[in-house]
Amino acid sequence: MRRVTIALILLSVFHLTSCNSLKVPKSMGDHKMSAAPVNAVPTSSEWILPEKPMANEETPIKILIKDESDQPIQLFETVHEKKMHMFIVSKDLSYFSHIHPKYKGDGEFDITTTFPAGGDYKLIAEVTPKGGVDSSIESHWQKVAGEEAAPKPLIPDQKLTKTIDGKKVTLSFDHLAANKTLHMTFSIYDAKSGKPIETLQPYLGALGHTVAISANAEKYLHIHPMTLEGSGPNVTFMTIFPDKGIYKIWGQFQHEGEIFTVPFVVEVGA
């Protein structure tokens, strides 16, 4: 095993050398507040993985979350039913996984996962140390051995409608410009009947979760719906894209006990 230490102190949401998070504040009802985290506890992280993880083999991952003094943080808030949310994406953003490492105590989170192919992956961990209001974000690039999949170009979708698991999902925006608060809405219908799905179920304490990542994987947004009420067919999120450019967006929802993930690629203007 090799020990890979990443000391990424979350000093500013616009610090472009690390993975940045923008999202609606946890006080969802206060929409007058900024959509950028303003009260995240500074953290650093140590990532421990096998020296040469192989594709299609179980890979243990250990993350140690530390404070500014390089001491393990002991207590974490439970946010949307978990103490840590982890997202794994391939370099070309064709692969996406949302998983939840278990807290073992003394700042340590553990999980075992499988990478689908060789290549480079970005691992993003989101935690909220006790007393924090917004989440702290830690990230790590990992090279995985094995046969690599052919890279897929990231091209903006011409139509923002997808059919996934028998559901027809349309994504719409009130506008699509960087550095401005915007609303994006997923509208979910039964693909066969065309009828609106009005029986969506809460997933991890919300009607849905949305993640958006820039083409270079440097900008990261984890967004929750503006309200806890309702059950479809429309689910609206509020956020800010920090820069213009291409982003991939994944919406995650639950219906009849099954989680479905809908990906879109958009280009954000200036």
MIRO-329122 format. One record per residue (C-alpha): residue number from 1; chain; x, y, z. Coordinates in Angstrom, 2 decimals, padded with zeros to 5 digits, always signed. Example, Ala and Ser with C-alpha at 12.3 -4.5 7.8 and 13.67 -1.06 7.14 Angstrom:
// MIRO-329122
@pos->1 unit->A x->+012.30 y->-004.50 z->+007.80
@pos->2 unit->A x->+013.67 y->-001.06 z->+007.14
//
This chain:
// MIRO-329122
@pos->1 unit->A x->+000.00 y->+000.00 z->+000.00
@pos->2 unit->A x->+001.22 y->+003.52 z->-000.65
@pos->3 unit->A x->+000.15 y->+006.57 z->+001.25
@pos->4 unit->A x->-000.87 y->+009.52 z->-000.85
@pos->5 unit->A x->-001.25 y->+012.75 z->+001.07
@pos->6 unit->A x->-003.24 y->+015.63 z->-000.30
@pos->7 unit->A x->-003.31 y->+018.81 z->+001.73
@pos->8 unit->A x->-006.03 y->+020.76 z->+000.02
@pos->9 unit->A x->-007.22 y->+023.39 z->+002.48
@pos->10 unit->A x->-010.59 y->+024.71 z->+001.47
@pos->11 unit->A x->-009.74 y->+028.41 z->+001.73
@pos->12 unit->A x->-011.99 y->+029.71 z->-001.02
@pos->13 unit->A x->-014.70 y->+028.28 z->-003.19
@pos->14 unit->A x->-013.04 y->+029.91 z->-006.19
@pos->15 unit->A x->-009.56 y->+028.47 z->-005.60
@pos->16 unit->A x->-009.14 y->+026.84 z->-009.01
@pos->17 unit->A x->-006.34 y->+024.41 z->-008.20
@pos->18 unit->A x->-008.62 y->+022.16 z->-006.20
@pos->19 unit->A x->-012.06 y->+020.69 z->-006.68
@pos->20 unit->A x->-014.59 y->+023.42 z->-005.99
@pos->21 unit->A x->-018.12 y->+023.03 z->-004.70
@pos->22 unit->A x->-021.02 y->+025.38 z->-005.18
@pos->23 unit->A x->-024.45 y->+024.55 z->-003.87
@pos->24 unit->A x->-027.54 y->+025.91 z->-002.23
@pos->25 unit->A x->-026.96 y->+026.45 z->+001.49
@pos->26 unit->A x->-028.32 y->+023.78 z->+003.80
@pos->27 unit->A x->-030.98 y->+026.19 z->+004.97
@pos->28 unit->A x->-032.99 y->+025.43 z->+001.85
@pos->29 unit->A x->-035.75 y->+027.81 z->+002.71
@pos->30 unit->A x->-033.45 y->+030.84 z->+002.77
@pos->31 unit->A x->-033.07 y->+031.48 z->-000.94
@pos->32 unit->A x->-031.78 y->+035.00 z->-000.30
@pos->33 unit->A x->-028.49 y->+033.50 z->+000.78
@pos->34 unit->A x->-025.59 y->+032.99 z->-001.59
@pos->35 unit->A x->-025.47 y->+029.67 z->-003.43
@pos->36 unit->A x->-021.78 y->+029.35 z->-002.53
@pos->37 unit->A x->-020.68 y->+027.69 z->+000.72
@pos->38 unit->A x->-019.67 y->+030.37 z->+003.19
@pos->39 unit->A x->-019.01 y->+028.42 z->+006.37
@pos->40 unit->A x->-017.01 y->+025.31 z->+005.51
@pos->41 unit->A x->-014.55 y->+023.99 z->+008.09
@pos->42 unit->A x->-011.00 y->+023.93 z->+006.60
@pos->43 unit->A x->-009.82 y->+020.35 z->+006.11
@pos->44 unit->A x->-007.00 y->+018.31 z->+004.59
@pos->45 unit->A x->-007.03 y->+014.67 z->+003.57
@pos->46 unit->A x->-004.86 y->+011.59 z->+003.27
@pos->47 unit->A x->-005.90 y->+008.96 z->+000.71
@pos->48 unit->A x->-004.70 y->+005.37 z->+001.11
@pos->49 unit->A x->-005.17 y->+002.90 z->-001.76
@pos->50 unit->A x->-003.32 y->-000.14 z->-003.09
@pos->51 unit->A x->-000.11 y->+000.79 z->-004.91
@pos->52 unit->A x->-001.51 y->-000.44 z->-008.22
@pos->53 unit->A x->-005.30 y->-000.75 z->-008.21
@pos->54 unit->A x->-006.60 y->-002.93 z->-011.03
@pos->55 unit->A x->-009.73 y->-002.45 z->-013.10
@pos->56 unit->A x->-012.59 y->-004.85 z->-012.36
@pos->57 unit->A x->-011.09 y->-005.85 z->-009.03
@pos->58 unit->A x->-012.26 y->-004.80 z->-005.58
@pos->59 unit->A x->-010.22 y->-001.83 z->-004.41
@pos->60 unit->A x->-010.18 y->-000.70 z->-000.77
@pos->61 unit->A x->-010.11 y->+003.06 z->-000.24
@pos->62 unit->A x->-009.30 y->+004.77 z->+003.06
@pos->63 unit->A x->-009.63 y->+008.53 z->+003.55
@pos->64 unit->A x->-008.35 y->+010.33 z->+006.63
@pos->65 unit->A x->-009.91 y->+013.75 z->+007.20
@pos->66 unit->A x->-007.75 y->+016.17 z->+009.20
@pos->67 unit->A x->-007.97 y->+019.70 z->+010.51
@pos->68 unit->A x->-005.65 y->+022.66 z->+009.87
@pos->69 unit->A x->-003.24 y->+021.29 z->+012.50
@pos->70 unit->A x->-003.00 y->+017.96 z->+010.66
@pos->71 unit->A x->-004.93 y->+016.22 z->+013.43
@pos->72 unit->A x->-007.78 y->+013.78 z->+012.70
@pos->73 unit->A x->-011.23 y->+015.33 z->+012.91
@pos->74 unit->A x->-013.34 y->+013.27 z->+015.30
@pos->75 unit->A x->-016.95 y->+014.35 z->+014.77
@pos->76 unit->A x->-018.93 y->+014.80 z->+011.57
@pos->77 unit->A x->-022.46 y->+015.90 z->+010.84
@pos->78 unit->A x->-024.87 y->+013.50 z->+009.14
@pos->79 unit->A x->-025.92 y->+015.26 z->+005.93
@pos->80 unit->A x->-028.60 y->+013.72 z->+003.75
@pos->81 unit->A x->-028.42 y->+010.55 z->+005.83
@pos->82 unit->A x->-024.63 y->+010.04 z->+005.41
@pos->83 unit->A x->-021.45 y->+011.35 z->+007.03
@pos->84 unit->A x->-019.59 y->+011.22 z->+003.72
@pos->85 unit->A x->-020.73 y->+011.39 z->+000.12
@pos->86 unit->A x->-018.14 y->+010.25 z->-002.42
@pos->87 unit->A x->-018.30 y->+010.73 z->-006.17
@pos->88 unit->A x->-016.00 y->+008.93 z->-008.59
@pos->89 unit->A x->-015.71 y->+010.04 z->-012.22
@pos->90 unit->A x->-013.44 y->+008.96 z->-015.04
@pos->91 unit->A x->-011.25 y->+011.61 z->-016.64
@pos->92 unit->A x->-013.60 y->+011.90 z->-019.64
@pos->93 unit->A x->-016.64 y->+011.95 z->-017.28
@pos->94 unit->A x->-018.18 y->+008.92 z->-019.01
@pos->95 unit->A x->-018.20 y->+007.00 z->-015.70
@pos->96 unit->A x->-020.00 y->+008.26 z->-012.59
@pos->97 unit->A x->-020.50 y->+006.66 z->-009.18
@pos->98 unit->A x->-022.09 y->+008.02 z->-005.99
@pos->99 unit->A x->-021.10 y->+005.96 z->-002.94
@pos->100 unit->A x->-020.87 y->+006.39 z->+000.83
@pos->101 unit->A x->-017.77 y->+005.37 z->+002.81
@pos->102 unit->A x->-018.38 y->+004.28 z->+006.38
@pos->103 unit->A x->-016.98 y->+006.28 z->+009.26
@pos->104 unit->A x->-014.63 y->+004.18 z->+011.40
@pos->105 unit->A x->-013.70 y->+006.87 z->+013.92
@pos->106 unit->A x->-010.59 y->+009.00 z->+014.42
@pos->107 unit->A x->-011.15 y->+010.78 z->+011.10
@pos->108 unit->A x->-011.10 y->+007.58 z->+009.01
@pos->109 unit->A x->-013.61 y->+006.64 z->+006.31
@pos->110 unit->A x->-013.42 y->+003.30 z->+004.46
@pos->111 unit->A x->-015.07 y->+001.76 z->+001.42
@pos->112 unit->A x->-014.36 y->-000.90 z->-001.20
@pos->113 unit->A x->-015.29 y->-000.25 z->-004.80
@pos->114 unit->A x->-014.52 y->-001.48 z->-008.32
@pos->115 unit->A x->-013.25 y->+000.64 z->-011.19
@pos->116 unit->A x->-014.76 y->-000.45 z->-014.53
@pos->117 unit->A x->-011.66 y->+000.11 z->-016.70
@pos->118 unit->A x->-008.08 y->+001.29 z->-016.54
@pos->119 unit->A x->-007.28 y->+004.99 z->-016.66
@pos->120 unit->A x->-007.46 y->+008.11 z->-014.53
@pos->121 unit->A x->-010.30 y->+008.74 z->-012.07
@pos->122 unit->A x->-011.14 y->+011.64 z->-009.84
@pos->123 unit->A x->-012.42 y->+010.82 z->-006.35
@pos->124 unit->A x->-014.34 y->+013.58 z->-004.59
@pos->125 unit->A x->-015.23 y->+013.33 z->-000.89
@pos->126 unit->A x->-017.74 y->+015.63 z->+000.75
@pos->127 unit->A x->-017.93 y->+015.86 z->+004.56
@pos->128 unit->A x->-019.21 y->+018.32 z->+007.14
@pos->129 unit->A x->-017.14 y->+018.41 z->+010.35
@pos->130 unit->A x->-019.17 y->+019.02 z->+013.49
@pos->131 unit->A x->-020.18 y->+022.66 z->+013.69
@pos->132 unit->A x->-019.76 y->+023.33 z->+009.99
@pos->133 unit->A x->-022.64 y->+024.75 z->+007.99
@pos->134 unit->A x->-021.40 y->+023.95 z->+004.49
@pos->135 unit->A x->-019.56 y->+020.84 z->+003.39
@pos->136 unit->A x->-015.80 y->+020.57 z->+003.07
@pos->137 unit->A x->-014.54 y->+019.04 z->-000.19
@pos->138 unit->A x->-011.49 y->+016.82 z->-000.64
@pos->139 unit->A x->-010.40 y->+015.25 z->-003.93
@pos->140 unit->A x->-007.80 y->+012.86 z->-005.30
@pos->141 unit->A x->-006.73 y->+011.68 z->-008.76
@pos->142 unit->A x->-006.14 y->+007.94 z->-009.02
@pos->143 unit->A x->-004.50 y->+005.94 z->-011.81
@pos->144 unit->A x->-006.06 y->+002.50 z->-012.30
@pos->145 unit->A x->-004.23 y->-000.28 z->-014.15
@pos->146 unit->A x->-005.89 y->-002.43 z->-016.77
@pos->147 unit->A x->-007.34 y->-002.09 z->-020.24
@pos->148 unit->A x->-008.54 y->+001.45 z->-020.79
@pos->149 unit->A x->-011.83 y->+002.30 z->-022.44
@pos->150 unit->A x->-011.70 y->+004.52 z->-025.52
@pos->151 unit->A x->-012.17 y->+008.12 z->-024.36
@pos->152 unit->A x->-015.57 y->+009.60 z->-025.14
@pos->153 unit->A x->-015.69 y->+013.23 z->-026.30
@pos->154 unit->A x->-017.73 y->+015.55 z->-024.11
@pos->155 unit->A x->-020.17 y->+017.17 z->-026.51
@pos->156 unit->A x->-023.12 y->+019.32 z->-025.36
@pos->157 unit->A x->-026.48 y->+017.64 z->-025.89
@pos->158 unit->A x->-028.52 y->+019.13 z->-028.72
@pos->159 unit->A x->-031.74 y->+018.01 z->-027.00
@pos->160 unit->A x->-032.06 y->+017.99 z->-023.24
@pos->161 unit->A x->-034.39 y->+014.99 z->-023.15
@pos->162 unit->A x->-033.25 y->+011.47 z->-022.27
@pos->163 unit->A x->-035.01 y->+008.15 z->-021.80
@pos->164 unit->A x->-033.60 y->+006.18 z->-018.85
@pos->165 unit->A x->-035.10 y->+003.07 z->-017.23
@pos->166 unit->A x->-038.50 y->+003.64 z->-018.79
@pos->167 unit->A x->-038.59 y->+007.31 z->-017.84
@pos->168 unit->A x->-038.49 y->+010.29 z->-020.19
@pos->169 unit->A x->-036.58 y->+013.08 z->-018.50
@pos->170 unit->A x->-036.25 y->+016.65 z->-019.75
@pos->171 unit->A x->-033.82 y->+019.19 z->-018.27
@pos->172 unit->A x->-034.62 y->+022.91 z->-018.56
@pos->173 unit->A x->-033.06 y->+026.15 z->-017.27
@pos->174 unit->A x->-034.36 y->+029.66 z->-016.72
@pos->175 unit->A x->-031.00 y->+030.73 z->-018.22
@pos->176 unit->A x->-027.57 y->+029.16 z->-018.63
@pos->177 unit->A x->-024.94 y->+031.78 z->-017.82
@pos->178 unit->A x->-021.96 y->+031.58 z->-015.47
@pos->179 unit->A x->-021.75 y->+033.43 z->-012.16
@pos->180 unit->A x->-025.50 y->+033.97 z->-011.95
@pos->181 unit->A x->-028.03 y->+032.19 z->-009.80
@pos->182 unit->A x->-030.10 y->+029.90 z->-011.97
@pos->183 unit->A x->-032.87 y->+027.36 z->-011.66
@pos->184 unit->A x->-032.73 y->+024.02 z->-013.43
@pos->185 unit->A x->-035.69 y->+021.69 z->-013.54
@pos->186 unit->A x->-035.91 y->+017.98 z->-014.25
@pos->187 unit->A x->-039.33 y->+016.97 z->-015.62
@pos->188 unit->A x->-039.95 y->+013.24 z->-015.35
@pos->189 unit->A x->-042.56 y->+011.29 z->-017.33
@pos->190 unit->A x->-043.35 y->+007.67 z->-018.04
@pos->191 unit->A x->-041.68 y->+006.95 z->-021.39
@pos->192 unit->A x->-044.38 y->+004.55 z->-022.58
@pos->193 unit->A x->-047.58 y->+006.32 z->-021.53
@pos->194 unit->A x->-046.29 y->+009.89 z->-021.55
@pos->195 unit->A x->-047.97 y->+010.51 z->-018.20
@pos->196 unit->A x->-046.19 y->+012.59 z->-015.55
@pos->197 unit->A x->-044.57 y->+010.63 z->-012.74
@pos->198 unit->A x->-045.96 y->+012.11 z->-009.54
@pos->199 unit->A x->-044.80 y->+009.40 z->-007.15
@pos->200 unit->A x->-041.08 y->+010.11 z->-006.86
@pos->201 unit->A x->-039.67 y->+009.00 z->-003.51
@pos->202 unit->A x->-037.11 y->+010.73 z->-001.29
@pos->203 unit->A x->-033.53 y->+009.65 z->-001.98
@pos->204 unit->A x->-031.07 y->+010.31 z->+000.84
@pos->205 unit->A x->-033.41 y->+012.78 z->+002.45
@pos->206 unit->A x->-034.26 y->+014.81 z->-000.66
@pos->207 unit->A x->-036.43 y->+014.46 z->-003.74
@pos->208 unit->A x->-033.26 y->+014.24 z->-005.83
@pos->209 unit->A x->-029.56 y->+014.95 z->-006.01
@pos->210 unit->A x->-027.70 y->+016.65 z->-008.82
@pos->211 unit->A x->-023.96 y->+016.72 z->-009.46
@pos->212 unit->A x->-022.30 y->+018.89 z->-012.11
@pos->213 unit->A x->-018.62 y->+018.70 z->-013.03
@pos->214 unit->A x->-016.69 y->+020.81 z->-015.53
@pos->215 unit->A x->-015.01 y->+019.22 z->-018.54
@pos->216 unit->A x->-011.58 y->+019.41 z->-016.87
@pos->217 unit->A x->-013.03 y->+017.97 z->-013.62
@pos->218 unit->A x->-011.88 y->+021.01 z->-011.64
@pos->219 unit->A x->-015.29 y->+022.51 z->-010.85
@pos->220 unit->A x->-017.71 y->+020.44 z->-008.80
@pos->221 unit->A x->-021.28 y->+021.21 z->-007.76
@pos->222 unit->A x->-023.50 y->+019.04 z->-005.54
@pos->223 unit->A x->-027.00 y->+020.47 z->-005.56
@pos->224 unit->A x->-030.23 y->+019.62 z->-003.75
@pos->225 unit->A x->-033.81 y->+020.59 z->-004.62
@pos->226 unit->A x->-035.12 y->+023.97 z->-003.55
@pos->227 unit->A x->-037.92 y->+022.37 z->-001.55
@pos->228 unit->A x->-038.55 y->+019.18 z->+000.37
@pos->229 unit->A x->-042.16 y->+019.15 z->-000.77
@pos->230 unit->A x->-043.70 y->+017.45 z->-003.77
@pos->231 unit->A x->-043.23 y->+014.11 z->-005.52
@pos->232 unit->A x->-042.83 y->+015.05 z->-009.19
@pos->233 unit->A x->-043.01 y->+015.31 z->-012.06
@pos->234 unit->A x->-040.90 y->+018.50 z->-011.75
@pos->235 unit->A x->-037.88 y->+018.82 z->-009.47
@pos->236 unit->A x->-036.15 y->+022.23 z->-009.40
@pos->237 unit->A x->-032.62 y->+022.98 z->-008.21
@pos->238 unit->A x->-030.90 y->+026.33 z->-007.67
@pos->239 unit->A x->-027.16 y->+026.84 z->-008.19
@pos->240 unit->A x->-024.40 y->+028.93 z->-009.78
@pos->241 unit->A x->-021.98 y->+027.70 z->-012.44
@pos->242 unit->A x->-018.65 y->+029.32 z->-011.49
@pos->243 unit->A x->-017.26 y->+029.64 z->-015.04
@pos->244 unit->A x->-018.39 y->+029.35 z->-018.61
@pos->245 unit->A x->-017.66 y->+026.12 z->-020.45
@pos->246 unit->A x->-018.88 y->+022.56 z->-020.78
@pos->247 unit->A x->-020.28 y->+020.69 z->-017.77
@pos->248 unit->A x->-021.68 y->+017.21 z->-017.33
@pos->249 unit->A x->-024.73 y->+016.98 z->-015.08
@pos->250 unit->A x->-026.10 y->+013.87 z->-013.39
@pos->251 unit->A x->-029.57 y->+013.92 z->-011.83
@pos->252 unit->A x->-030.39 y->+011.13 z->-009.38
@pos->253 unit->A x->-033.92 y->+010.24 z->-008.31
@pos->254 unit->A x->-035.86 y->+007.35 z->-006.77
@pos->255 unit->A x->-039.07 y->+005.80 z->-008.08
@pos->256 unit->A x->-040.70 y->+002.61 z->-006.88
@pos->257 unit->A x->-037.65 y->+001.80 z->-004.78
@pos->258 unit->A x->-035.18 y->+002.09 z->-007.67
@pos->259 unit->A x->-032.52 y->+004.78 z->-008.08
@pos->260 unit->A x->-032.08 y->+006.10 z->-011.61
@pos->261 unit->A x->-029.38 y->+008.46 z->-012.85
@pos->262 unit->A x->-029.87 y->+010.77 z->-015.82
@pos->263 unit->A x->-026.80 y->+012.40 z->-017.45
@pos->264 unit->A x->-026.76 y->+015.58 z->-019.54
@pos->265 unit->A x->-023.98 y->+017.66 z->-021.08
@pos->266 unit->A x->-024.49 y->+021.42 z->-021.34
@pos->267 unit->A x->-022.46 y->+024.45 z->-022.34
@pos->268 unit->A x->-022.63 y->+027.37 z->-019.93
@pos->269 unit->A x->-022.24 y->+030.81 z->-021.44
@pos->270 unit->A x->-020.49 y->+033.86 z->-020.05
//
